[in-house]
Amino acid sequence: MRYALIGCGRVSANHIAAAADNGLEIVALCDLDAEKARAQKQRFSLPDSVGVYTDYREMLRVCKPELVAVATYSGTHADIAVDCIEAGCHVIIEKPIALSLADADRIIEAEQRMGVKVSANHQNRFNAAVQQLRSAVRTGRFGKLLYGTTSIRWTRGEDYYKSADWRGTWAQDGGTLMNQCIHAIDLLRWMLGNEVTEVSGVTANVLHPYIEAEDMGFALLRFQNGSVGMIEGSINTFGGDWEETLTIFGEKGRAKLGGMCVNVVDEWHFADGDDAESKTVKGCGEDPPNVYGFGHKSLYADMIEAIRDDRKPYVSSSAGRRALETVLAIYRSAADGKPVKLPLESCSTLDFKE
C-alpha cells in the first residue's frame, strides 16, 4: 500500500516508524520546510525513490498515495485531510481531528461521500494497559459505572512554544486541553460510555503569558448513563512530564492506569478477581521513551486491516469528533461561566480568540 506523510515535525518519526513496521511502501514525505522532510528521510534510511515535497497537492498528484497521514499543525488538519480524501486517499489524522465542529463534520462528510477510511490518531487506545481496562468495561466487571478521573501533569516551557509560532494560538492549536490532554479526554469519554450530556469547565493561563490559550484546565462531565467524569490538565508541573492517569470506579471494581502516558496498570481490584489476576494485569505495562508511547504501530496496523476488510477503523473519525467536542465544550463553559449542554450545535477554538 502506497503511503505518504504530510508534516515532518515533532511526532513524524512515530508515523514513519509505524508505516515501515507495517510494511507500507513509503513514497513521499511532505513539509513546508523541505529540510525537515529530508532529515527524516535520512534518519530512516529511506530509498532515493521517496519523494520530498513542500506542496502536498503536488505530492498527491505525482505520487498517488493510497494512505496518507496528516501530522501538520492542528489548524490545518481539516483542509489537508479533505483534500486527501477527495483525491481518493484513506487518511490518518493526528489529534485533534480539527479545531471546529464544522471542520470535523466536513471531514466525516467527505469520508462518507468518497467511500474511504479515516482514523483519528488517538494511539493511546492501543496501549496494553488501556486495552485491559477497556475489556473490563466492556465485559461489565465494574458493574454500574460511577465515575472516572483523568490527570495530565506535564510540563511545556517557553522553548516549546517558541519552537513554532502556531503553538498556543486559538487559530492553529488551542491550549493544553486541546493539545496535550485530548488523548486522555478521549479515553475518559470512551470508557464511561461516550454520551456526555453536560460539561462544566474552568481554564486559566498562569505561567505562559506568551500564548493565547490555557496552560491549565479542569472539568466535570455528566454522562447519559449517570456516571461522572473529572478532568485535570496542566503543563505547569514542576520538574518535567510526570504522569497521565486514568481511574475508573464502579460498584464492583476500581482500576487505575498511570505512567507517563497511561501505559501501566497501577491498581486493579474487582469483586470477581483475585490477587493473582491483579499481579498478571499489572505486568502488562509498557515503558515508552516519551509521551507518544508505542500505539502508532498498532493504530497503523488496524487502519491497514480496516481498509482491506472494508470496516471502520478502531479509532474512527467520529471518535475524533467526540474528543474535539468535549474540549470545545470545556472552553465554552469556561468562557461563559456556566455548564454547557451536549451535543454542541457548533463551536470553534476561534470563538475564544477575544
GIWOVEN-V225256 format. One line per field, one symbol per residue. ss: DSSP state (H for helix, E for strand, - for the rest). phi: phi as a letter, one per 20 degrees, with the letter a starting at -180 (. if undefined). psi: psi as a letter, one per 40 degrees, with the letter a starting at -180 (. if undefined). A space follows every 50 residues. Layout:
# GIWOVEN-V225256
ss = ???
phi = ???
psi = ???
This chain:
# GIWOVEN-V225256
ss = -EEEEE-----HHHHHHHHHH---EEEEEE---HHHHHHHHHH------- EEE--HHHHHHHH---EEEE---HHHHHHHHHHHHH---EEEEE-----E HHHHHHHHHHHHHH---EEEE-HHHH-HHHHHHHHHHH------EEEEEE EEE-E--HHHHH-------------HHHH--HHHHHHHHHH----EEEEE EEEE-----------EEEEEEEE----EEEEEEE-E------EEEEEEEE --EEEEEE-----EEEEEEE----HHHHHHHH------------HHHHHH HHHHHHHHH------EHHHHHHHHHHHHHHHHHHHH---EE------EHH HH--
phi = .fccddodegdffffffffffemfefdaccbgdgffffffffgelffgff fdcddfffgffeelfeccddcefgfdgfffffffffenefcddgfffadb ffffffffffgffemddcceeefffeggffffffffffemffmffdabcc cddcccdffffffbfefmeffcbndfffeedffffgfffffeomeedbcc cccbcdccfedeeedbbcbddddgenfcdccccbddffnogdacdbccdc fcabbcdbnfbldceecbccgedbfffgffffeefccffbffmdffgfff ffffffffelcffgdeffffffffgfffffgffffembfdedfffbabgf fdfe
psi = hhiihhhfadeddddddddddefihheihhidhddddddddddefiideh ihiehddddddddfidhhhhfaideedddddddddeeeiihhhiiidaei dddddddddddddefihhhhggeedeidddddddddddeedeahhdiiih hhgahhaddddeeheeheiddedaadddcdeddddddddddeedghdihh ihiihdegeeidaieiiiihhhideeiiihhhhifehheahcihihhhhi deiiihiaadffeihdighideaidddddddeeeiigieaedaeeddddd ddddddddefiiidgidddddddddddddddddddefiihiiihdiiidd eed.
